[in-house]
Amino acid sequence: MESMELKKHLIDKIKKSENNHLLEEAYRLLELETQAIYKLNDEQKSAVAEAREQIKNGQVLTDDQANQEIDSWLKK
């Protein structure tokens, strides 16, 4: 479906919808498109690259492990 046709279909659906939750969610999703793009400094870029490498190498924590580490940090 082409962009203009898709826009028309979405507008029609939005006009007909009485589902406030659906409308709020659609609005939230469309807002994501207009959010600012973050510019990272070199240190931040390095940290992101390191994290990606860790993920690639399987060096990840389960949700429980991460929560335990957070609890440990908060107790210090």
DSSP file (Angstrom, degrees, kcal/mol; ACC not computed):
  #  RESIDUE AA STRUCTURE BP1 BP2  ACC     N-H-->O    O-->H-N    N-H-->O    O-->H-N    TCO  KAPPA ALPHA  PHI   PSI    X-CA   Y-CA   Z-CA
    1    1 A M              0   0    0      0, 0.0     2,-0.0     0, 0.0     0, 0.0   0.000 360.0 360.0 360.0 132.9    0.0    0.0    0.0
    2    2 A E     >  -     0   0    0      1,-0.1     4,-2.7     4,-0.0     5,-0.2  -0.310 360.0-107.5 -75.3 160.9    1.4    3.4   -0.9
    3    3 A S  H  > S+     0   0    0      1,-0.2     4,-2.5     2,-0.2     5,-0.2   0.893 116.2  46.9 -56.9 -48.5    2.0    6.1    1.6
    4    4 A M  H  > S+     0   0    0      1,-0.2     4,-2.1     2,-0.2    -1,-0.2   0.906 114.0  48.1 -63.8 -41.6   -0.9    8.4    0.6
    5    5 A E  H  > S+     0   0    0      2,-0.2     4,-2.2     1,-0.2    -1,-0.2   0.908 111.7  50.3 -64.9 -41.9   -3.3    5.5    0.5
    6    6 A L  H  X S+     0   0    0     -4,-2.7     4,-2.5     1,-0.2    -2,-0.2   0.905 108.9  51.8 -63.1 -42.4   -2.2    4.3    3.9
    7    7 A K  H  X S+     0   0    0     -4,-2.5     4,-2.7    -5,-0.2    -1,-0.2   0.912 109.3  50.2 -60.0 -43.6   -2.6    7.8    5.4
    8    8 A K  H  X S+     0   0    0     -4,-2.1     4,-2.3     2,-0.2    -2,-0.2   0.914 111.0  48.7 -62.8 -43.0   -6.1    8.0    4.1
    9    9 A H  H  X S+     0   0    0     -4,-2.2     4,-2.4     2,-0.2    -2,-0.2   0.912 112.5  48.5 -63.2 -42.6   -7.0    4.6    5.5
   10   10 A L  H  X S+     0   0    0     -4,-2.5     4,-2.8     2,-0.2    -2,-0.2   0.927 110.7  50.1 -63.7 -44.8   -5.5    5.5    8.9
   11   11 A I  H  X S+     0   0    0     -4,-2.7     4,-2.5     1,-0.2    -2,-0.2   0.917 111.3  49.4 -59.9 -44.1   -7.4    8.9    9.0
   12   12 A D  H  X S+     0   0    0     -4,-2.3     4,-1.7     2,-0.2    -1,-0.2   0.927 112.3  47.4 -60.7 -45.9  -10.6    7.1    8.2
   13   13 A K  H  X S+     0   0    0     -4,-2.4     4,-1.5     1,-0.2    -2,-0.2   0.909 112.5  49.7 -63.1 -42.2  -10.1    4.5   10.9
   14   14 A I  H  < S+     0   0    0     -4,-2.8     3,-0.3     1,-0.2    -2,-0.2   0.917 109.3  51.2 -63.8 -43.5   -9.2    7.2   13.4
   15   15 A K  H  < S+     0   0    0     -4,-2.5    -1,-0.2     1,-0.2    -2,-0.2   0.853 114.9  43.3 -62.0 -35.0  -12.2    9.3   12.6
   16   16 A K  H  < S+     0   0    0     -4,-1.7    -1,-0.2    -5,-0.2    -2,-0.2   0.684  91.9 104.3 -85.1 -19.6  -14.5    6.3   13.1
   17   17 A S     <  +     0   0    0     -4,-1.5    -3,-0.0    -3,-0.3    -4,-0.0  -0.395  37.5 176.5 -73.1 138.1  -12.9    5.0   16.2
   18   18 A E        +     0   0    0     -2,-0.1     2,-1.1     5,-0.0    -1,-0.1   0.277  51.5 111.2-111.9   2.6  -14.6    5.4   19.6
   19   19 A N     >  -     0   0    0      1,-0.2     4,-2.3     2,-0.1     5,-0.2  -0.685  47.2-172.1 -85.4  99.2  -11.8    3.4   21.4
   20   20 A N  H  > S+     0   0    0     -2,-1.1     4,-2.6     1,-0.2     5,-0.2   0.873  83.8  53.9 -61.9 -39.1  -10.0    6.0   23.5
   21   21 A H  H  > S+     0   0    0      1,-0.2     4,-2.3     2,-0.2    -1,-0.2   0.930 110.0  47.5 -61.5 -45.0   -7.3    3.5   24.5
   22   22 A L  H  > S+     0   0    0      1,-0.2     4,-2.6     2,-0.2    -2,-0.2   0.908 112.2  49.7 -62.4 -42.8   -6.6    2.7   20.9
   23   23 A L  H  X S+     0   0    0     -4,-2.3     4,-2.4     2,-0.2    -2,-0.2   0.903 110.9  49.4 -64.1 -41.5   -6.5    6.4   19.9
   24   24 A E  H  X S+     0   0    0     -4,-2.6     4,-2.5     2,-0.2    -1,-0.2   0.904 112.0  48.7 -63.6 -40.9   -4.1    7.2   22.8
   25   25 A E  H  X S+     0   0    0     -4,-2.3     4,-2.4     2,-0.2    -2,-0.2   0.909 110.6  50.0 -66.7 -41.9   -1.8    4.3   21.7
   26   26 A A  H  X S+     0   0    0     -4,-2.6     4,-2.2     2,-0.2    -2,-0.2   0.912 111.7  49.4 -61.3 -42.3   -1.8    5.4   18.1
   27   27 A Y  H  X S+     0   0    0     -4,-2.4     4,-2.0     2,-0.2    -2,-0.2   0.919 109.7  51.4 -62.2 -44.2   -1.0    8.9   19.2
   28   28 A R  H  X S+     0   0    0     -4,-2.5     4,-1.1     1,-0.2    -2,-0.2   0.910 110.3  49.0 -60.1 -43.2    1.9    7.6   21.4
   29   29 A L  H  X S+     0   0    0     -4,-2.4     4,-0.6     1,-0.2     3,-0.4   0.894 111.0  49.3 -64.4 -40.3    3.3    5.6   18.5
   30   30 A L  H >< S+     0   0    0     -4,-2.2     3,-0.7     1,-0.2     4,-0.5   0.825 104.9  59.4 -69.1 -29.9    3.1    8.6   16.2
   31   31 A E  H >< S+     0   0    0     -4,-2.0     3,-1.1     1,-0.2     4,-0.5   0.808  92.1  68.4 -66.7 -29.1    4.9   10.7   18.8
   32   32 A L  H >< S+     0   0    0     -4,-1.1     3,-0.9    -3,-0.4    -1,-0.2   0.838  93.2  59.3 -58.6 -32.1    7.8    8.4   18.7
   33   33 A E  T << S+     0   0    0     -3,-0.7    -1,-0.3    -4,-0.6    -2,-0.2   0.785 106.5  46.4 -67.7 -27.3    8.6    9.6   15.2
   34   34 A T  T <  S+     0   0    0     -3,-1.1    -1,-0.2    -4,-0.5    -2,-0.2   0.396  84.4 118.3 -99.4   3.2    9.0   13.2   16.4
   35   35 A Q  S <  S-     0   0    0     -3,-0.9    -3,-0.0    -4,-0.5     0, 0.0  -0.342  73.5 -92.7 -71.1 153.8   11.2   12.5   19.4
   36   36 A A        -     0   0    0      1,-0.1     2,-0.5    -2,-0.0    -1,-0.1  -0.250  31.4-124.1 -65.5 148.9   14.7   14.0   19.4
   37   37 A I        -     0   0    0     -3,-0.1     2,-0.3     2,-0.0    -1,-0.1  -0.841  28.1-131.5 -93.0 128.7   17.7   12.1   18.2
   38   38 A Y        -     0   0    0     -2,-0.5     2,-0.6     1,-0.0    -1,-0.0  -0.632   9.8-147.4 -86.1 136.9   20.4   11.9   20.8
   39   39 A K        -     0   0    0     -2,-0.3     2,-0.3     0, 0.0    -1,-0.0  -0.911  16.7-149.9-102.7 124.9   23.9   12.7   20.0
   40   40 A L        -     0   0    0     -2,-0.6     2,-0.1     1,-0.1     0, 0.0  -0.702   6.0-133.2 -96.7 144.6   26.4   10.6   21.9
   41   41 A N     >  -     0   0    0     -2,-0.3     4,-2.5     1,-0.1     5,-0.2  -0.333  38.7 -93.4 -82.9 177.0   29.9   11.7   22.9
   42   42 A D  H  > S+     0   0    0      1,-0.2     4,-2.3     2,-0.2     5,-0.2   0.872 125.5  52.1 -62.0 -38.7   32.9    9.5   22.3
   43   43 A E  H  > S+     0   0    0      2,-0.2     4,-2.0     1,-0.2    -1,-0.2   0.909 111.7  46.5 -64.3 -41.8   32.7    8.0   25.8
   44   44 A Q  H  > S+     0   0    0      2,-0.2     4,-2.4     1,-0.2    -2,-0.2   0.900 111.4  51.5 -67.1 -41.1   29.0    7.1   25.4
   45   45 A K  H  X S+     0   0    0     -4,-2.5     4,-2.5     1,-0.2    -2,-0.2   0.898 109.8  50.5 -61.7 -39.9   29.7    5.6   21.9
   46   46 A S  H  X S+     0   0    0     -4,-2.3     4,-2.5     2,-0.2    -1,-0.2   0.906 109.4  50.2 -64.7 -41.8   32.5    3.5   23.4
   47   47 A A  H  X S+     0   0    0     -4,-2.0     4,-2.3     2,-0.2    -2,-0.2   0.898 111.4  48.5 -64.1 -40.5   30.2    2.2   26.1
   48   48 A V  H  X S+     0   0    0     -4,-2.4     4,-2.5     2,-0.2    -2,-0.2   0.918 111.5  49.7 -65.1 -43.6   27.5    1.3   23.6
   49   49 A A  H  X S+     0   0    0     -4,-2.5     4,-2.0     1,-0.2    -2,-0.2   0.904 111.2  49.6 -62.1 -41.1   30.1   -0.5   21.4
   50   50 A E  H  X S+     0   0    0     -4,-2.5     4,-2.2     2,-0.2    -1,-0.2   0.913 110.9  49.3 -63.8 -42.8   31.3   -2.4   24.5
   51   51 A A  H  X S+     0   0    0     -4,-2.3     4,-2.4     1,-0.2    -2,-0.2   0.904 109.9  51.0 -64.2 -41.4   27.8   -3.4   25.4
   52   52 A R  H  X S+     0   0    0     -4,-2.5     4,-2.5     1,-0.2    -1,-0.2   0.897 109.9  50.3 -63.0 -39.1   27.0   -4.6   21.9
   53   53 A E  H  X S+     0   0    0     -4,-2.0     4,-1.9     2,-0.2    -2,-0.2   0.900 109.3  51.3 -65.5 -40.6   30.2   -6.7   21.9
   54   54 A Q  H  <>S+     0   0    0     -4,-2.2     5,-3.0     2,-0.2    -2,-0.2   0.914 111.2  47.6 -62.3 -42.8   29.2   -8.2   25.2
   55   55 A I  H ><5S+     0   0    0     -4,-2.4     3,-1.7     1,-0.2    -2,-0.2   0.930 109.9  53.0 -62.3 -45.5   25.7   -9.1   23.9
   56   56 A K  H 3<5S+     0   0    0     -4,-2.5    -1,-0.2     1,-0.3    -2,-0.2   0.852 110.4  48.3 -57.9 -36.0   27.4  -10.6   20.7
   57   57 A N  T 3<5S-     0   0    0     -4,-1.9    -1,-0.3    -5,-0.1    -2,-0.2   0.336 119.2-109.9 -89.4   6.7   29.6  -12.7   23.0
   58   58 A G  T < 5S+     0   0    0     -3,-1.7     2,-1.8     1,-0.2    -3,-0.2   0.649  70.0 144.8  77.2  14.3   26.6  -13.9   25.1
   59   59 A Q      < +     0   0    0     -5,-3.0     2,-0.3    -6,-0.2    -1,-0.2  -0.563  31.6 128.8 -86.7  75.6   27.8  -11.9   28.1
   60   60 A V        -     0   0    0     -2,-1.8     2,-0.3    -5,-0.1    -5,-0.0  -0.844  51.2-129.3-128.2 162.1   24.2  -11.1   29.3
   61   61 A L        -     0   0    0     -2,-0.3     2,-0.1     1,-0.0    -2,-0.0  -0.835  20.7-120.8-110.2 149.5   22.3  -11.3   32.6
   62   62 A T     >  -     0   0    0     -2,-0.3     4,-2.5     1,-0.1     5,-0.2  -0.364  37.1-103.0 -74.4 168.8   18.9  -12.8   33.1
   63   63 A D  H  > S+     0   0    0      1,-0.2     4,-2.4     2,-0.2     5,-0.2   0.910 124.3  50.3 -59.6 -42.9   16.2  -10.5   34.6
   64   64 A D  H  > S+     0   0    0      2,-0.2     4,-2.2     1,-0.2    -1,-0.2   0.913 110.4  49.1 -63.3 -43.3   16.7  -12.1   38.0
   65   65 A Q  H  > S+     0   0    0      2,-0.2     4,-2.3     1,-0.2    -2,-0.2   0.918 111.6  49.0 -62.7 -43.4   20.5  -11.7   37.9
   66   66 A A  H  X S+     0   0    0     -4,-2.5     4,-2.4     1,-0.2    -2,-0.2   0.916 111.0  50.1 -62.9 -43.0   20.1   -8.0   36.9
   67   67 A N  H  X S+     0   0    0     -4,-2.4     4,-2.6     1,-0.2    -1,-0.2   0.882 109.3  51.8 -63.5 -38.2   17.6   -7.4   39.7
   68   68 A Q  H  X S+     0   0    0     -4,-2.2     4,-2.2     2,-0.2    -1,-0.2   0.909 110.3  48.6 -64.3 -41.9   20.0   -9.0   42.2
   69   69 A E  H  X S+     0   0    0     -4,-2.3     4,-2.4     2,-0.2    -2,-0.2   0.913 111.5  49.6 -63.9 -42.0   22.9   -6.8   41.0
   70   70 A I  H  X S+     0   0    0     -4,-2.4     4,-2.5     2,-0.2    -2,-0.2   0.934 110.6  49.7 -62.4 -45.9   20.7   -3.7   41.3
   71   71 A D  H  X S+     0   0    0     -4,-2.6     4,-1.4     1,-0.2    -1,-0.2   0.902 110.6  51.1 -58.5 -41.0   19.6   -4.7   44.8
   72   72 A S  H  X S+     0   0    0     -4,-2.2     4,-0.6     1,-0.2     3,-0.2   0.910 110.8  47.8 -63.2 -43.5   23.2   -5.2   45.7
   73   73 A W  H >< S+     0   0    0     -4,-2.4     3,-0.9     1,-0.2    -2,-0.2   0.892 109.6  53.1 -65.0 -39.7   24.2   -1.7   44.4
   74   74 A L  H 3< S+     0   0    0     -4,-2.5    -1,-0.2     1,-0.2    -2,-0.2   0.779 103.2  57.5 -69.3 -25.6   21.3   -0.1   46.2
   75   75 A K  H 3<        0   0    0     -4,-1.4    -1,-0.2     1,-0.2    -2,-0.2   0.658 360.0 360.0 -78.7 -15.5   22.3   -1.6   49.5
   76   76 A K    <<        0   0    0     -3,-0.9    -1,-0.2    -4,-0.6    -2,-0.1   0.477 360.0 360.0 -73.5 360.0   25.8    0.0   49.3
